[in-house]
Amino acid sequence: MDFKHLRRRCEARLRELDVPVPFDAPAFCDELARRRGRPIVLQPAVCGKGFYGLWVATPDADVIFYEQETSALHQEHILVHEVCHLLCGHEPLHVADSTALLALVPELRTAAVQHMLQRAGYSTEEEQEAELLASLILERQAACAPERPAGPAAAALNRRLETSLAERREA
């Protein structure tokens, strides 16, 4: 795979996106769903070891499962990564019956679902493309994010660090 070509392709996709500032993954998904005319349902789940997210297409909507037992930052990355599969035109896992899919949610750790996920695995290039585009989106978000004012705890920590570093320079 040609990484330079992949990066150019992802950067071109990024230029076409309207990424909200400050970034909000659910709002980003809502806007994308509105533009596509197809709902995107964000579904937290206990996914299990080594599996953090999954994009599933039903007749009615695109459903993105994401690990609920992880940090908010990791959840955001998982959501953006799965949406990037959609943005890149990759193939989702298809489920014919929405009701059956929703019945699977509490059981995502079962062997049957793990087997289904393995059959729907993406190629390495698709995973790399989704991961690169997700990283570019989140990198843009970080660069454009307004600075947060430091609270009293952060100010106190900064003073302690400055004092400690000043003492080391004098020694």
DRENDO-1510 file (C-alpha; in Angstrom, 1 decimal, always signed):
<recs>
REC; n; res; u; v; w
REC; 1; MET; +0.0; +0.0; +0.0 .
REC; 2; ASP; +1.2; +3.5; -0.8 .
REC; 3; PHE; +0.9; +5.5; +2.4 .
REC; 4; LYS; +1.4; +8.9; +0.6 .
REC; 5; HIS; -1.5; +8.1; -1.7 .
REC; 6; LEU; -3.6; +7.0; +1.2 .
REC; 7; ARG; -2.8; +10.2; +3.1 .
REC; 8; ARG; -3.6; +12.4; +0.1 .
REC; 9; ARG; -6.9; +10.6; -0.3 .
REC; 10; CYS; -7.8; +11.1; +3.4 .
REC; 11; GLU; -6.8; +14.8; +3.3 .
REC; 12; ALA; -9.0; +15.3; +0.2 .
REC; 13; ARG; -11.9; +13.8; +2.1 .
REC; 14; LEU; -11.2; +15.9; +5.1 .
REC; 15; ARG; -11.4; +19.1; +3.0 .
REC; 16; GLU; -14.9; +18.1; +1.9 .
REC; 17; LEU; -16.1; +17.7; +5.5 .
REC; 18; ASP; -17.8; +20.3; +7.7 .
REC; 19; VAL; -16.2; +19.4; +11.0 .
REC; 20; PRO; -17.8; +21.2; +13.9 .
REC; 21; VAL; -15.7; +23.4; +16.2 .
REC; 22; PRO; -15.7; +22.6; +19.0 .
REC; 23; PHE; -15.9; +19.0; +17.9 .
REC; 24; ASP; -18.8; +16.9; +19.0 .
REC; 25; ALA; -18.9; +13.3; +17.6 .
REC; 26; PRO; -22.7; +12.9; +18.0 .
REC; 27; ALA; -23.4; +16.2; +16.4 .
REC; 28; PHE; -20.9; +15.3; +13.6 .
REC; 29; CYS; -22.8; +12.0; +13.1 .
REC; 30; ASP; -26.2; +13.9; +13.1 .
REC; 31; GLU; -25.0; +16.3; +10.4 .
REC; 32; LEU; -23.7; +13.5; +8.3 .
REC; 33; ALA; -27.0; +11.5; +8.7 .
REC; 34; ARG; -28.9; +14.6; +7.6 .
REC; 35; ARG; -26.7; +15.1; +4.5 .
REC; 36; ARG; -27.0; +11.4; +3.6 .
REC; 37; GLY; -30.8; +11.2; +4.3 .
REC; 38; ARG; -30.2; +8.1; +6.4 .
REC; 39; PRO; -30.1; +7.9; +10.2 .
REC; 40; ILE; -27.0; +7.1; +12.1 .
REC; 41; VAL; -27.7; +5.4; +15.5 .
REC; 42; LEU; -25.0; +5.5; +18.1 .
REC; 43; GLN; -25.3; +2.5; +20.3 .
REC; 44; PRO; -23.1; +2.0; +23.4 .
REC; 45; ALA; -22.4; -1.6; +24.2 .
REC; 46; VAL; -20.1; -3.8; +26.2 .
REC; 47; CYS; -18.1; -5.1; +23.3 .
REC; 48; GLY; -15.5; -7.4; +24.8 .
REC; 49; LYS; -11.8; -7.9; +24.6 .
REC; 50; GLY; -10.1; -6.5; +21.5 .
REC; 51; PHE; -13.3; -5.2; +19.9 .
REC; 52; TYR; -14.2; -1.6; +20.4 .
REC; 53; GLY; -16.6; -0.6; +17.6 .
REC; 54; LEU; -18.6; -1.8; +14.7 .
REC; 55; TRP; -20.7; -0.2; +11.9 .
REC; 56; VAL; -23.7; -2.2; +10.9 .
REC; 57; ALA; -26.2; -1.3; +8.1 .
REC; 58; THR; -29.8; -2.2; +8.6 .
REC; 59; PRO; -32.6; -1.5; +6.1 .
REC; 60; ASP; -33.6; +1.6; +8.2 .
REC; 61; ALA; -30.3; +3.1; +9.5 .
REC; 62; ASP; -26.6; +2.8; +10.0 .
REC; 63; VAL; -25.8; +1.7; +13.6 .
REC; 64; ILE; -22.5; +2.3; +15.2 .
REC; 65; PHE; -21.7; +0.3; +18.2 .
REC; 66; TYR; -19.0; +1.6; +20.5 .
REC; 67; GLU; -17.5; +0.4; +23.7 .
REC; 68; GLN; -19.3; +2.0; +26.7 .
REC; 69; GLU; -16.7; +0.8; +29.3 .
REC; 70; THR; -13.9; +3.1; +28.2 .
REC; 71; SER; -13.0; +6.8; +28.5 .
REC; 72; ALA; -15.0; +9.5; +26.7 .
REC; 73; LEU; -11.9; +10.3; +24.6 .
REC; 74; HIS; -11.6; +6.7; +23.5 .
REC; 75; GLN; -15.4; +6.5; +22.8 .
REC; 76; GLU; -15.1; +9.6; +20.6 .
REC; 77; HIS; -12.2; +8.1; +18.6 .
REC; 78; ILE; -14.1; +4.8; +18.2 .
REC; 79; LEU; -17.2; +6.7; +16.9 .
REC; 80; VAL; -15.1; +8.8; +14.4 .
REC; 81; HIS; -13.2; +5.7; +13.2 .
REC; 82; GLU; -16.5; +3.8; +12.5 .
REC; 83; VAL; -18.0; +6.9; +10.8 .
REC; 84; CYS; -14.8; +7.1; +8.7 .
REC; 85; HIS; -15.5; +3.6; +7.3 .
REC; 86; LEU; -18.9; +5.0; +6.2 .
REC; 87; LEU; -17.3; +8.2; +4.7 .
REC; 88; CYS; -14.7; +6.1; +2.8 .
REC; 89; GLY; -17.3; +3.9; +1.2 .
REC; 90; HIS; -16.3; +0.7; +2.9 .
REC; 91; GLU; -18.7; -2.1; +3.3 .
REC; 92; PRO; -20.6; -2.4; +6.6 .
REC; 93; LEU; -21.8; -5.5; +8.3 .
REC; 94; HIS; -25.3; -5.9; +6.8 .
REC; 95; VAL; -28.2; -7.1; +9.0 .
REC; 96; ALA; -31.6; -7.6; +7.3 .
REC; 97; ASP; -33.7; -7.3; +10.5 .
REC; 98; SER; -33.3; -4.2; +12.7 .
REC; 99; THR; -35.2; -6.0; +15.6 .
REC; 100; ALA; -32.7; -8.9; +15.5 .
REC; 101; LEU; -29.8; -6.5; +15.6 .
REC; 102; LEU; -31.1; -4.7; +18.6 .
REC; 103; ALA; -31.6; -8.0; +20.3 .
REC; 104; LEU; -27.9; -8.7; +19.9 .
REC; 105; VAL; -26.8; -5.6; +21.8 .
REC; 106; PRO; -26.7; -7.1; +25.3 .
REC; 107; GLU; -25.0; -10.2; +23.9 .
REC; 108; LEU; -22.1; -8.7; +21.9 .
REC; 109; ARG; -19.7; -10.9; +23.8 .
REC; 110; THR; -21.2; -14.2; +22.6 .
REC; 111; ALA; -19.2; -16.5; +20.3 .
REC; 112; ALA; -21.9; -16.2; +17.6 .
REC; 113; VAL; -21.5; -12.5; +17.3 .
REC; 114; GLN; -17.8; -12.7; +17.4 .
REC; 115; HIS; -17.9; -15.2; +14.5 .
REC; 116; MET; -20.2; -12.8; +12.6 .
REC; 117; LEU; -17.7; -9.9; +13.3 .
REC; 118; GLN; -14.8; -12.0; +12.0 .
REC; 119; ARG; -16.6; -12.7; +8.8 .
REC; 120; ALA; -17.2; -9.0; +8.3 .
REC; 121; GLY; -13.6; -8.0; +8.9 .
REC; 122; TYR; -12.1; -5.1; +6.9 .
REC; 123; SER; -9.0; -5.3; +4.9 .
REC; 124; THR; -5.9; -3.8; +6.4 .
REC; 125; GLU; -6.0; -0.9; +3.9 .
REC; 126; GLU; -9.6; -0.1; +4.9 .
REC; 127; GLU; -8.7; -0.1; +8.6 .
REC; 128; GLN; -5.7; +2.1; +7.9 .
REC; 129; GLU; -7.8; +4.5; +5.8 .
REC; 130; ALA; -10.5; +4.8; +8.5 .
REC; 131; GLU; -7.9; +5.2; +11.2 .
REC; 132; LEU; -6.0; +7.8; +9.3 .
REC; 133; LEU; -9.1; +9.9; +8.4 .
REC; 134; ALA; -10.3; +9.6; +12.0 .
REC; 135; SER; -6.9; +10.9; +13.2 .
REC; 136; LEU; -6.9; +13.8; +10.8 .
REC; 137; ILE; -10.4; +14.8; +11.9 .
REC; 138; LEU; -9.5; +14.7; +15.6 .
REC; 139; GLU; -6.2; +16.4; +14.9 .
REC; 140; ARG; -8.1; +19.2; +13.1 .
REC; 141; GLN; -10.5; +19.4; +16.1 .
REC; 142; ALA; -7.6; +19.7; +18.5 .
REC; 143; ALA; -5.9; +22.4; +16.5 .
REC; 144; CYS; -9.2; +24.4; +16.2 .
REC; 145; ALA; -10.5; +23.9; +19.7 .
REC; 146; PRO; -10.7; +27.0; +21.8 .
REC; 147; GLU; -8.3; +27.1; +24.7 .
REC; 148; ARG; -10.0; +26.1; +28.0 .
REC; 149; PRO; -9.3; +28.5; +30.8 .
REC; 150; ALA; -7.2; +26.9; +33.5 .
REC; 151; GLY; -9.0; +26.4; +36.8 .
REC; 152; PRO; -7.6; +26.9; +40.3 .
REC; 153; ALA; -6.2; +23.3; +40.4 .
REC; 154; ALA; -4.4; +23.7; +37.1 .
REC; 155; ALA; -3.0; +27.1; +38.2 .
REC; 156; ALA; -1.7; +25.5; +41.4 .
REC; 157; LEU; -0.1; +22.6; +39.5 .
REC; 158; ASN; +1.6; +25.1; +37.1 .
REC; 159; ARG; +3.0; +27.1; +40.1 .
REC; 160; ARG; +4.4; +23.9; +41.7 .
REC; 161; LEU; +5.9; +22.8; +38.4 .
REC; 162; GLU; +7.5; +26.2; +37.8 .
REC; 163; THR; +8.9; +26.3; +41.4 .
REC; 164; SER; +10.3; +22.8; +41.0 .
REC; 165; LEU; +11.9; +23.5; +37.7 .
REC; 166; ALA; +13.3; +26.9; +39.0 .
REC; 167; GLU; +14.9; +25.1; +42.0 .
REC; 168; ARG; +16.5; +22.5; +39.7 .
REC; 169; ARG; +18.0; +25.2; +37.5 .
REC; 170; GLU; +19.4; +27.0; +40.5 .
REC; 171; ALA; +21.0; +23.9; +41.9 .
</recs>
